[in-house]
Amino acid sequence: MAISSQNLKNSAWSIVNILLYPTAFMGLTPVFIDRMGEMQFGIWMLVNSYVYIAVNIISFGFSNSITAHVAEALGKKDERKLFAYVNASTRILATIAVVTALLAVMAWFVWHAMELSGIRLNLFSGQLDLVLLAATLLISVKFYELLYQSVFKGFERFDLAGKYNIMNKFLVLGLQLILVLKGRGLPDIFLGNLVINIAMVAVQGVVIHRILPGYRFMKQRNPPESKELFIFGFWTWMQTIVSVAAYQVDRFVIAYALGPVTAGYYILASTIANHMHMAFGAMASWLFPKVSRQKEMLPETLTYFHTLRGFTTGVALFSIFVASLLYKPFFTLWLGPEKFAKMGTFFALFLMYEAFLILSIVPQFYLNGIKMLRFITVLEFIYKSGILVGMFIAFSIVPTGESLLLGQIVALIILMPVEYFLVNRRILHDHAFGETFITMLPSLFVVLIIYFTRIPVTVTLSIAAVFIFVRYYLNPARFNMKLLLS
């Protein structure tokens, strides 16, 4: 049956976009590990993390900035402003892409010139220099993809963003599988990725010009629009930096302290949990351009906040609960008992971590959408800095991947209530302490269910979590189903 609601369509396409590829990748992971070997697989996952981190940091927060300003211009029906934002974004991201590519090529030539001169620093083993060159060139192409995907989302065309992103990822995955089965190395894998991304960026560029029929790239600069993009982008960039530190540093700590093999399984568990989080965020991602268009109507947008929070939190906690019941037999069948033993505990801890992290999704989309940028950046800095502190304290006491994750979980349990208390005081204006306390309970109960794994505890806490969730999150005074179906 076709979905008539544009909001539900946007949620559905965003979820499909997030989940389809990692599901396929998970199915092929045993093949990749067996064919590549655990060492090469671990290096592959680390380099993929490098690409992800670099794109998010070097883009200076322009993804959200472009989406917000395109949506705002459409809301005001200001075509001149719309074209100016697209033109300024194209100029800025193209410049970043060219500089990134040139620096990659220059670094590669300088390295080999040093080798020819007899200077060998032994920093690169095998063909890792070629891998990093191809990966960095891939990063430069990703900036064009970021531009086009952000414009699609600004138009609230999450269907187009999802279709082209899915096509890109599956073409890359198919080629990677073929290359691995043929025994080709990491340089060929990243080179193939680069070629496919260039082709898909060209296709998306053509489509963008079709949904902007009057737009033509202009040589003249757009200083006012560029300034607006940079100001908004700066704050979301700061959020990105602290997010990358909080969510990616642990991978490199594990790789450095415990080796690439352990890192490979840790990153595998982390990647699955991360895509779960991205899927939960995708359910509410359309809130960002929606409130960017309607940010002057604060009472109406607060209803979006409460409704999307209830919808996202409910689906996410239920999914985490089901995953906690099924992951052992599923992963054992998928990876085999020996490989599961190396990543099973990591995944259980990531589920506990995710049960609290999901509470940060809607506040971030909402506060960025209404341009309370400084406030949400401070909130993000508080709890994500706490994650880093908890991580390093726990790891310094007991240097294992499990302790590192436990430190992050404890930090979230302490600091997520702080975020909600401050949001309540600034935005919601409900009973601050009561609101904060009851909002945390369903997540806390899910954490305890995963930790204890006993049937009486599971049944008792499940009933309590459902009761509180229905009475609070789905209270008709807050939750409005019509907004989801509009």
Sequence and secondary structure as in RCSB ss.txt:
>XXXX:A:sequence
MAISSQNLKNSAWSIVNILLYPTAFMGLTPVFIDRMGEMQFGIWMLVNSYVYIAVNIISFGFSNSITAHVAEALG
KKDERKLFAYVNASTRILATIAVVTALLAVMAWFVWHAMELSGIRLNLFSGQLDLVLLAATLLISVKFYELLYQS
VFKGFERFDLAGKYNIMNKFLVLGLQLILVLKGRGLPDIFLGNLVINIAMVAVQGVVIHRILPGYRFMKQRNPPE
SKELFIFGFWTWMQTIVSVAAYQVDRFVIAYALGPVTAGYYILASTIANHMHMAFGAMASWLFPKVSRQKEMLPE
TLTYFHTLRGFTTGVALFSIFVASLLYKPFFTLWLGPEKFAKMGTFFALFLMYEAFLILSIVPQFYLNGIKMLRF
ITVLEFIYKSGILVGMFIAFSIVPTGESLLLGQIVALIILMPVEYFLVNRRILHDHAFGETFITMLPSLFVVLII
YFTRIPVTVTLSIAAVFIFVRYYLNPARFNMKLLLS
>XXXX:A:secstr
     HHHHHHHHHHHHHHHHHHHHHHHHHHHHHHH HHHHHHHHHHHHHHHHHHHHHTTTHHHHHHHHHHHHHH
HT HHHHHHHHHHHHHHHHHHHHHHHHHHHHHHHHHHHHHHTT       TTHHHHHHHHHHHHHHHHHHHHHHH
HHHHTT HHHHHHHHHHHHHHHHHHHHHHHHTT  HHHHHHHHHHHHHHHHHHHHHHHHHHSTT    SS  HHH
HHHHHHHHHHHHHHHHHHHHHHHHHHHHHHHHH HHHHHHHHHHHHHHHHHHHHHHHHHTTHHHHHHHHTT HHH
HHHHHHHHHHHHHHHHHHHHHHHHHHHHHHHHHHH HHHHHHHHHHHHHHHHHHHHHGGGHHHHHHHHHTT HHH
HHHHHHHHHHHHHHHHHHHHHHS SHHHHHHHHHHHHHHHHHHHHHHHIIIII S HHHHHHHHHHHHHHHHHHH
HH  HHHHHHHHHHHHHHIIIIIT TTT  HHHHH 
